[in-house]
Amino acid sequence: MHDNLPDSTRACMQVLYAYLNGEETLEAALTAWRTMPLMDQDDDEETVLDEAALFGIDRDALHAEQQARLAVLLERLDEAPDTV
């Protein structure tokens, strides 16, 4: 995780990584993602996966279980619009 992230972003990322490691729920990860302050966020056709890469989540470096959890998270984010 990047050292220069604001504390609020760092806390959200900790929840996301805990979810990827099976230590946190999908709902907690979704909430963390949706409340994470993103710099220069726009509503074009950029994918959530690109945003994940922005925060250092390298899908190829994840174990199979982590990749599966990330896929579920990304699917759920694509299904529902942001409500925060």
Rosetta constraint file for C-alpha pairs under 8 A:
AtomPair CA 1 CA 10 HARMONIC 7.85 0.50
AtomPair CA 1 CA 13 HARMONIC 7.86 0.50
AtomPair CA 1 CA 55 HARMONIC 7.15 0.50
AtomPair CA 1 CA 56 HARMONIC 6.29 0.50
AtomPair CA 2 CA 55 HARMONIC 7.47 0.50
AtomPair CA 2 CA 56 HARMONIC 7.50 0.50
AtomPair CA 5 CA 9 HARMONIC 6.14 0.50
AtomPair CA 5 CA 10 HARMONIC 6.00 0.50
AtomPair CA 6 CA 10 HARMONIC 6.15 0.50
AtomPair CA 7 CA 11 HARMONIC 6.09 0.50
AtomPair CA 8 CA 12 HARMONIC 6.41 0.50
AtomPair CA 8 CA 36 HARMONIC 7.21 0.50
AtomPair CA 8 CA 37 HARMONIC 7.66 0.50
AtomPair CA 9 CA 13 HARMONIC 6.16 0.50
AtomPair CA 9 CA 36 HARMONIC 5.61 0.50
AtomPair CA 9 CA 37 HARMONIC 6.32 0.50
AtomPair CA 10 CA 14 HARMONIC 6.19 0.50
AtomPair CA 11 CA 15 HARMONIC 6.56 0.50
AtomPair CA 12 CA 16 HARMONIC 6.38 0.50
AtomPair CA 12 CA 29 HARMONIC 7.99 0.50
AtomPair CA 12 CA 32 HARMONIC 4.89 0.50
AtomPair CA 12 CA 33 HARMONIC 6.61 0.50
AtomPair CA 12 CA 35 HARMONIC 7.67 0.50
AtomPair CA 12 CA 36 HARMONIC 5.99 0.50
AtomPair CA 13 CA 17 HARMONIC 6.10 0.50
AtomPair CA 13 CA 32 HARMONIC 7.50 0.50
AtomPair CA 13 CA 33 HARMONIC 7.89 0.50
AtomPair CA 13 CA 55 HARMONIC 7.95 0.50
AtomPair CA 14 CA 18 HARMONIC 6.03 0.50
AtomPair CA 15 CA 19 HARMONIC 6.18 0.50
AtomPair CA 15 CA 24 HARMONIC 6.87 0.50
AtomPair CA 15 CA 28 HARMONIC 7.05 0.50
AtomPair CA 15 CA 29 HARMONIC 5.91 0.50
AtomPair CA 15 CA 32 HARMONIC 6.54 0.50
AtomPair CA 16 CA 20 HARMONIC 6.27 0.50
AtomPair CA 16 CA 24 HARMONIC 7.97 0.50
AtomPair CA 16 CA 29 HARMONIC 5.09 0.50
AtomPair CA 16 CA 32 HARMONIC 6.93 0.50
AtomPair CA 16 CA 33 HARMONIC 7.31 0.50
AtomPair CA 17 CA 21 HARMONIC 6.18 0.50
AtomPair CA 18 CA 22 HARMONIC 6.27 0.50
AtomPair CA 18 CA 23 HARMONIC 4.94 0.50
AtomPair CA 18 CA 24 HARMONIC 5.29 0.50
AtomPair CA 19 CA 23 HARMONIC 5.45 0.50
AtomPair CA 19 CA 24 HARMONIC 4.29 0.50
AtomPair CA 19 CA 25 HARMONIC 5.86 0.50
AtomPair CA 19 CA 26 HARMONIC 6.51 0.50
AtomPair CA 19 CA 28 HARMONIC 7.82 0.50
AtomPair CA 19 CA 29 HARMONIC 6.09 0.50
AtomPair CA 19 CA 69 HARMONIC 7.52 0.50
AtomPair CA 20 CA 24 HARMONIC 7.82 0.50
AtomPair CA 20 CA 65 HARMONIC 7.84 0.50
AtomPair CA 20 CA 66 HARMONIC 4.88 0.50
AtomPair CA 20 CA 67 HARMONIC 7.74 0.50
AtomPair CA 20 CA 69 HARMONIC 5.78 0.50
AtomPair CA 20 CA 70 HARMONIC 6.49 0.50
AtomPair CA 21 CA 66 HARMONIC 6.26 0.50
AtomPair CA 22 CA 66 HARMONIC 7.87 0.50
AtomPair CA 24 CA 28 HARMONIC 6.66 0.50
AtomPair CA 24 CA 29 HARMONIC 7.25 0.50
AtomPair CA 25 CA 29 HARMONIC 6.42 0.50
AtomPair CA 26 CA 30 HARMONIC 6.13 0.50
AtomPair CA 26 CA 73 HARMONIC 6.84 0.50
AtomPair CA 27 CA 31 HARMONIC 6.14 0.50
AtomPair CA 28 CA 32 HARMONIC 6.08 0.50
AtomPair CA 29 CA 33 HARMONIC 6.06 0.50
AtomPair CA 29 CA 73 HARMONIC 7.58 0.50
AtomPair CA 30 CA 34 HARMONIC 6.12 0.50
AtomPair CA 30 CA 73 HARMONIC 6.88 0.50
AtomPair CA 30 CA 76 HARMONIC 7.90 0.50
AtomPair CA 30 CA 77 HARMONIC 7.18 0.50
AtomPair CA 31 CA 35 HARMONIC 6.12 0.50
AtomPair CA 32 CA 36 HARMONIC 5.97 0.50
AtomPair CA 34 CA 82 HARMONIC 6.33 0.50
AtomPair CA 34 CA 83 HARMONIC 7.60 0.50
AtomPair CA 34 CA 84 HARMONIC 6.34 0.50
AtomPair CA 35 CA 84 HARMONIC 6.43 0.50
AtomPair CA 46 CA 50 HARMONIC 6.76 0.50
AtomPair CA 47 CA 51 HARMONIC 6.90 0.50
AtomPair CA 48 CA 52 HARMONIC 6.21 0.50
AtomPair CA 48 CA 74 HARMONIC 6.54 0.50
AtomPair CA 48 CA 77 HARMONIC 7.69 0.50
AtomPair CA 48 CA 78 HARMONIC 7.80 0.50
AtomPair CA 49 CA 53 HARMONIC 6.27 0.50
AtomPair CA 49 CA 74 HARMONIC 7.20 0.50
AtomPair CA 50 CA 54 HARMONIC 6.36 0.50
AtomPair CA 51 CA 55 HARMONIC 6.80 0.50
AtomPair CA 52 CA 56 HARMONIC 6.62 0.50
AtomPair CA 52 CA 57 HARMONIC 5.33 0.50
AtomPair CA 52 CA 58 HARMONIC 7.72 0.50
AtomPair CA 53 CA 57 HARMONIC 4.96 0.50
AtomPair CA 53 CA 58 HARMONIC 5.93 0.50
AtomPair CA 58 CA 62 HARMONIC 6.83 0.50
AtomPair CA 59 CA 67 HARMONIC 6.27 0.50
AtomPair CA 59 CA 70 HARMONIC 7.93 0.50
AtomPair CA 60 CA 67 HARMONIC 7.95 0.50
AtomPair CA 62 CA 66 HARMONIC 5.57 0.50
AtomPair CA 62 CA 67 HARMONIC 5.73 0.50
AtomPair CA 63 CA 67 HARMONIC 6.13 0.50
AtomPair CA 64 CA 68 HARMONIC 6.17 0.50
AtomPair CA 65 CA 69 HARMONIC 6.28 0.50
AtomPair CA 66 CA 70 HARMONIC 6.09 0.50
AtomPair CA 67 CA 71 HARMONIC 6.09 0.50
AtomPair CA 68 CA 72 HARMONIC 6.33 0.50
AtomPair CA 69 CA 73 HARMONIC 6.21 0.50
AtomPair CA 70 CA 74 HARMONIC 6.09 0.50
AtomPair CA 71 CA 75 HARMONIC 6.10 0.50
AtomPair CA 72 CA 76 HARMONIC 6.19 0.50
AtomPair CA 73 CA 77 HARMONIC 6.21 0.50
AtomPair CA 74 CA 78 HARMONIC 6.19 0.50
AtomPair CA 75 CA 79 HARMONIC 6.25 0.50
AtomPair CA 76 CA 80 HARMONIC 6.62 0.50
AtomPair CA 77 CA 81 HARMONIC 7.19 0.50
AtomPair CA 77 CA 82 HARMONIC 7.79 0.50
